[in-house]
Amino acid sequence: MRKLSLIVLLMLAGCARPPHLSTSLNVQKKSDDLVLVTLKVVNLENSVTTPINIEVTGQARTAGHWNKPETLFHPAAFVLNRNEQREITKFWKIQADGVRTTLVIKEQENGHLLKSEKAEKVF
């Protein structure tokens, strides 16, 4: 009986599928030296997600040159409940006339890439 339980558990774990997420990354220039970066992540499923790991990096353009990329936020892995929305905001103190962002979302447990998205905004 114990072996059967283990086999069923392994089969169910093997059938796990990645969560369906919707993301929206918004970049706004608030003043000469302040940029607001807001990420919204929404679980589109009616079930809890596996733990997800998010990282957003940014690169600023000043006087026509791009700065070295830096991590804007990389919170601890978290789980989204069914149809839950989470918003993460970062005030980035930098003078810039343009910004490039890269969003990477992975499953925490196995490292599978769920989403990788690049964007650029000129002010």
C-alpha positions as CSV (number, residue, x, y, z in Angstrom):
1,M,0.0,0.0,0.0
2,R,2.9,2.3,0.8
3,K,4.5,1.8,-2.6
4,L,1.2,2.5,-4.3
5,S,0.8,5.8,-2.5
6,L,4.3,6.8,-3.4
7,I,3.7,5.9,-7.1
8,V,0.4,7.9,-7.2
9,L,2.1,10.9,-5.5
10,L,5.0,10.9,-8.0
11,M,2.5,10.6,-10.9
12,L,0.6,13.6,-9.6
13,A,3.8,15.6,-9.1
14,G,4.8,14.8,-12.7
15,C,1.6,16.2,-14.0
16,A,2.1,19.6,-12.5
17,R,1.8,22.4,-15.0
18,P,3.2,25.9,-14.9
19,P,0.9,28.6,-13.5
20,H,-0.8,31.0,-16.0
21,L,0.1,34.5,-15.0
22,S,-0.6,38.0,-16.4
23,T,2.0,40.7,-15.9
24,S,2.1,44.4,-16.4
25,L,5.2,46.5,-15.9
26,N,4.8,50.3,-15.9
27,V,7.6,52.8,-15.8
28,Q,6.9,56.5,-15.0
29,K,9.2,59.4,-14.6
30,K,8.1,61.3,-11.5
31,S,10.8,64.0,-11.4
32,D,14.2,64.7,-12.8
33,D,15.8,62.2,-10.6
34,L,13.0,59.8,-9.7
35,V,11.5,56.9,-11.8
36,L,8.6,54.8,-10.5
37,V,8.6,51.1,-11.6
38,T,5.4,49.2,-10.9
39,L,4.8,45.5,-11.6
40,K,1.4,43.8,-11.4
41,V,1.2,40.0,-11.4
42,V,-2.1,38.3,-11.6
43,N,-2.8,34.6,-11.2
44,L,-5.3,33.7,-14.0
45,E,-6.2,30.3,-12.6
46,N,-8.7,29.2,-10.1
47,S,-6.0,27.4,-8.1
48,V,-2.9,28.3,-6.1
49,T,0.4,28.8,-8.0
50,T,3.6,27.1,-7.3
51,P,6.1,29.4,-5.6
52,I,7.3,32.0,-8.1
53,N,10.5,34.0,-8.2
54,I,10.5,37.4,-9.8
55,E,13.4,39.7,-10.8
56,V,13.3,43.0,-12.5
57,T,16.5,44.7,-13.7
58,G,16.8,48.2,-15.1
59,Q,19.2,50.1,-17.2
60,A,19.1,54.0,-17.5
61,R,20.1,56.1,-20.4
62,T,21.8,59.4,-19.6
63,A,23.2,61.7,-22.2
64,G,22.9,59.1,-24.8
65,H,24.8,56.3,-22.9
66,W,23.3,53.3,-21.2
67,N,24.3,52.7,-17.6
68,K,25.2,49.2,-16.3
69,P,22.1,47.1,-15.6
70,E,21.1,46.8,-12.0
71,T,18.5,44.8,-10.1
72,L,15.5,46.9,-9.2
73,F,13.7,44.3,-7.2
74,H,14.0,40.7,-6.4
75,P,11.5,39.8,-3.7
76,A,11.5,36.4,-1.9
77,A,9.6,33.7,-3.8
78,F,5.9,33.8,-3.1
79,V,2.6,32.0,-4.0
80,L,-0.4,33.6,-5.5
81,N,-3.8,32.4,-4.4
82,R,-6.5,31.7,-7.0
83,N,-7.1,34.8,-9.1
84,E,-4.9,36.9,-6.7
85,Q,-3.2,40.1,-7.9
86,R,0.0,41.4,-6.4
87,E,1.6,44.8,-7.0
88,I,5.3,45.6,-6.4
89,T,6.5,49.2,-6.6
90,K,10.1,50.5,-6.7
91,F,11.1,54.2,-6.4
92,W,14.4,54.3,-8.5
93,K,16.5,57.4,-7.8
94,I,18.3,58.0,-11.0
95,Q,18.5,60.7,-13.7
96,A,17.5,59.3,-17.0
97,D,16.1,60.2,-20.4
98,G,15.2,56.6,-21.1
99,V,14.9,53.3,-19.3
100,R,15.2,49.6,-20.3
101,T,13.7,46.9,-18.1
102,T,13.9,43.2,-18.1
103,L,11.3,41.0,-16.2
104,V,12.1,37.4,-15.4
105,I,9.7,35.0,-13.7
106,K,10.7,31.5,-12.8
107,E,9.3,28.7,-10.7
108,Q,11.2,28.6,-7.5
109,E,11.3,24.9,-6.9
110,N,12.6,23.7,-10.3
111,G,13.9,26.9,-12.0
112,H,11.6,26.6,-15.0
113,L,11.3,29.9,-16.9
114,L,7.7,31.2,-17.0
115,K,8.2,34.6,-18.6
116,S,11.0,36.8,-19.8
117,E,10.1,40.2,-21.1
118,K,12.1,43.3,-22.1
119,A,10.8,46.8,-22.5
120,E,12.2,50.2,-23.3
121,K,10.7,53.6,-22.5
122,V,12.0,57.1,-23.5
123,F,11.0,60.1,-21.5
